[in-house]
Amino acid sequence: MRHVPRGMMRYSMALQVPTVSLDGLNQLDEAWTTVAVLACHAEQMQTADAFGDGGPEIRTDWKILAAWHPLATTRCRLLWNDNGVSRAFNIRGCWDRDGRKRTLEIDATEIQS
């Protein structure tokens, strides 16, 4: 990802981790818990049509530069409230390239049904 000045990290995205609990019937209940709100810069990379479990989908790959957070892993997702529309980005990979714990380079996928 090209150099992005810190002032260009204009989007706020919620970092969410998966949680599992038992409901009243002792069945597993999966949900997402927000652990942090990160300043981010996002660039759309490519879009492709796919066919998923629910029918036709649009898969979009994104490069995201985000403020560093220790819980950001490939099990997490980013949630972006874009003008009243919630958009979820599944993290496929994240790196702290310079090792200084300042920023993360994230490869993410957004799937729209």
Sequence and secondary structure as in RCSB ss.txt:
>XXXX:A:sequence
MRHVPRGMMRYSMALQVPTVSLDGLNQLDEAWTTVAVLACHAEQMQTADAFGDGGPEIRTDWKILAAWHPLATTR
CRLLWNDNGVSRAFNIRGCWDRDGRKRTLEIDATEIQS
>XXXX:A:secstr
     GGG  EEEEEEEEEEEE TTS EEEEEEEEEEEEEEEEEEEEEEEEETTEEEEEEEEEEEEE  TT  TT
 EEEEEETTEEEEEEEEEEE TTSSSSEEEEEEEEEE 
